[in-house]
Amino acid sequence: MKKKQMRKNHKAEVRIPFPVALTYILIFAAVFGISYVWLCTRCNQLGQDIKELETAQRAVNARWINEQDRWASMRTPANFERTLRRHGLHMHLPDTRQIILVRNADERLSLAYNSRDGRKL
């Protein structure tokens, strides 16, 4: 008897069928919406990262230009001589007898050394 009552109770319920197609559309819309929000957030974050890296690049380029200018000014003859005097170094150009000549590759890369007497070694 209980089975009959259960059947009757089941039949007494009012069921509104929920269409499967609408379920799929709602799931698709939710997934699409979440993906869209994630992509927007990711793009914004990448944009901020690019801006920070460009700022760092500009700073490094400015430092590089400053260092080039400093190095160019240090290499001028006046500054070079001033630095030599400051360190107590007495340098002068070598005599022609002290110069080592490197011959052309056509001559089998032989070296000619000038000694103090002018003889080749």
C-alpha positions as a LaTeX table, in Angstrom:
\begin{tabular}{lrrr}
\hline
Residue & $x$ (\AA) & $y$ (\AA) & $z$ (\AA) \\
\hline
Met1 & 0.00 & 0.00 & 0.00 \\
Lys2 & 2.80 & 2.35 & 0.70 \\
Lys3 & 3.99 & 1.93 & $-2.86$ \\
Lys4 & 0.67 & 3.05 & $-4.19$ \\
Gln5 & 0.72 & 6.12 & $-1.98$ \\
Met6 & 4.21 & 7.01 & $-3.15$ \\
Arg7 & 3.12 & 6.75 & $-6.73$ \\
Lys8 & 0.22 & 8.97 & $-6.06$ \\
Asn9 & 2.43 & 11.49 & $-4.32$ \\
His10 & 4.79 & 11.51 & $-7.28$ \\
Lys11 & 1.96 & 12.09 & $-9.62$ \\
Ala12 & 0.63 & 14.82 & $-7.44$ \\
Glu13 & 3.86 & 16.84 & $-7.76$ \\
Val14 & 3.86 & 19.51 & $-10.37$ \\
Arg15 & 7.07 & 19.41 & $-12.39$ \\
Ile16 & 8.15 & 22.23 & $-14.60$ \\
Pro17 & 10.57 & 20.81 & $-17.14$ \\
Phe18 & 13.78 & 22.82 & $-17.41$ \\
Pro19 & 14.98 & 22.74 & $-20.99$ \\
Val20 & 18.40 & 21.22 & $-21.53$ \\
Ala21 & 19.26 & 23.73 & $-24.26$ \\
Leu22 & 18.70 & 26.61 & $-21.83$ \\
Thr23 & 21.00 & 24.90 & $-19.32$ \\
Tyr24 & 23.76 & 24.66 & $-21.93$ \\
Ile25 & 23.28 & 28.31 & $-22.91$ \\
Leu26 & 23.51 & 29.44 & $-19.27$ \\
Ile27 & 26.66 & 27.36 & $-18.67$ \\
Phe28 & 28.22 & 28.72 & $-21.86$ \\
Ala29 & 27.36 & 32.31 & $-20.87$ \\
Ala30 & 28.88 & 31.81 & $-17.40$ \\
Val31 & 32.08 & 30.29 & $-18.79$ \\
Phe32 & 32.32 & 33.02 & $-21.43$ \\
Gly33 & 31.79 & 35.75 & $-18.83$ \\
Ile34 & 34.42 & 34.35 & $-16.47$ \\
Ser35 & 36.88 & 33.95 & $-19.36$ \\
Tyr36 & 36.25 & 37.52 & $-20.51$ \\
Val37 & 36.86 & 38.93 & $-17.04$ \\
Trp38 & 40.05 & 36.83 & $-16.63$ \\
Leu39 & 41.39 & 37.96 & $-20.02$ \\
Cys40 & 40.67 & 41.62 & $-19.23$ \\
Thr41 & 42.45 & 41.36 & $-15.88$ \\
Arg42 & 45.41 & 39.58 & $-17.49$ \\
Cys43 & 45.68 & 42.22 & $-20.25$ \\
Asn44 & 45.60 & 45.03 & $-17.70$ \\
Gln45 & 48.31 & 43.35 & $-15.63$ \\
Leu46 & 50.50 & 42.81 & $-18.70$ \\
Gly47 & 49.99 & 46.44 & $-19.68$ \\
Gln48 & 51.19 & 47.58 & $-16.25$ \\
Asp49 & 54.19 & 45.24 & $-16.45$ \\
Ile50 & 55.11 & 46.64 & $-19.88$ \\
Lys51 & 54.90 & 50.21 & $-18.57$ \\
Glu52 & 57.19 & 49.36 & $-15.64$ \\
Leu53 & 59.70 & 47.65 & $-17.93$ \\
Glu54 & 59.68 & 50.58 & $-20.36$ \\
Thr55 & 60.35 & 52.96 & $-17.48$ \\
Ala56 & 63.25 & 50.80 & $-16.33$ \\
Gln57 & 64.57 & 50.65 & $-19.89$ \\
Arg58 & 64.50 & 54.44 & $-20.18$ \\
Ala59 & 66.40 & 54.74 & $-16.90$ \\
Val60 & 69.04 & 52.23 & $-18.02$ \\
Asn61 & 69.41 & 53.99 & $-21.37$ \\
Ala62 & 69.89 & 57.32 & $-19.60$ \\
Arg63 & 72.56 & 55.79 & $-17.34$ \\
Trp64 & 74.27 & 54.24 & $-20.36$ \\
Ile65 & 74.40 & 57.60 & $-22.17$ \\
Asn66 & 75.77 & 59.28 & $-19.04$ \\
Glu67 & 78.47 & 56.61 & $-18.69$ \\
Gln68 & 79.40 & 57.00 & $-22.35$ \\
Asp69 & 79.77 & 60.75 & $-21.86$ \\
Arg70 & 81.87 & 60.25 & $-18.72$ \\
Trp71 & 84.10 & 57.71 & $-20.48$ \\
Ala72 & 84.52 & 60.02 & $-23.50$ \\
Ser73 & 85.50 & 62.91 & $-21.25$ \\
Met74 & 87.95 & 60.70 & $-19.32$ \\
Arg75 & 89.65 & 59.68 & $-22.58$ \\
Thr76 & 90.48 & 63.21 & $-23.69$ \\
Pro77 & 94.22 & 63.89 & $-23.75$ \\
Ala78 & 93.97 & 66.67 & $-21.13$ \\
Asn79 & 92.12 & 64.48 & $-18.64$ \\
Phe80 & 94.36 & 61.52 & $-19.39$ \\
Glu81 & 97.48 & 63.56 & $-18.63$ \\
Arg82 & 95.86 & 65.01 & $-15.50$ \\
Thr83 & 95.06 & 61.48 & $-14.27$ \\
Leu84 & 98.62 & 60.32 & $-14.95$ \\
Arg85 & 100.02 & 63.25 & $-12.94$ \\
Arg86 & 97.56 & 62.62 & $-10.10$ \\
His87 & 98.73 & 59.00 & $-9.82$ \\
Gly88 & 102.37 & 59.97 & $-10.15$ \\
Leu89 & 102.96 & 58.11 & $-13.41$ \\
His90 & 105.53 & 59.49 & $-15.84$ \\
Met91 & 104.75 & 58.12 & $-19.27$ \\
His92 & 106.06 & 59.15 & $-22.65$ \\
Leu93 & 105.86 & 57.80 & $-26.18$ \\
Pro94 & 108.27 & 54.93 & $-26.97$ \\
Asp95 & 111.32 & 55.35 & $-29.16$ \\
Thr96 & 111.20 & 53.84 & $-32.61$ \\
Arg97 & 113.65 & 51.18 & $-31.44$ \\
Gln98 & 111.15 & 50.03 & $-28.78$ \\
Ile99 & 108.25 & 49.48 & $-31.17$ \\
Ile100 & 107.35 & 45.94 & $-32.20$ \\
Leu101 & 106.23 & 45.64 & $-35.81$ \\
Val102 & 103.73 & 43.03 & $-36.89$ \\
Arg103 & 104.01 & 42.24 & $-40.55$ \\
Asn104 & 101.22 & 41.48 & $-42.97$ \\
Ala105 & 99.53 & 38.06 & $-43.12$ \\
Asp106 & 101.06 & 37.60 & $-46.58$ \\
Glu107 & 104.46 & 37.31 & $-44.96$ \\
Arg108 & 103.37 & 34.32 & $-42.83$ \\
Leu109 & 102.69 & 36.44 & $-39.74$ \\
Ser110 & 106.35 & 36.71 & $-38.84$ \\
Leu111 & 107.23 & 39.22 & $-36.16$ \\
Ala112 & 110.13 & 41.57 & $-36.43$ \\
Tyr113 & 111.48 & 42.72 & $-33.07$ \\
Asn114 & 113.72 & 45.72 & $-32.86$ \\
Ser115 & 116.37 & 45.46 & $-30.18$ \\
Arg116 & 118.36 & 48.32 & $-28.77$ \\
Asp117 & 121.17 & 47.74 & $-31.28$ \\
Gly118 & 118.79 & 47.75 & $-34.22$ \\
Arg119 & 119.23 & 44.03 & $-34.99$ \\
Lys120 & 116.34 & 41.68 & $-35.60$ \\
Leu121 & 116.00 & 38.87 & $-33.11$ \\
\hline
\end{tabular}
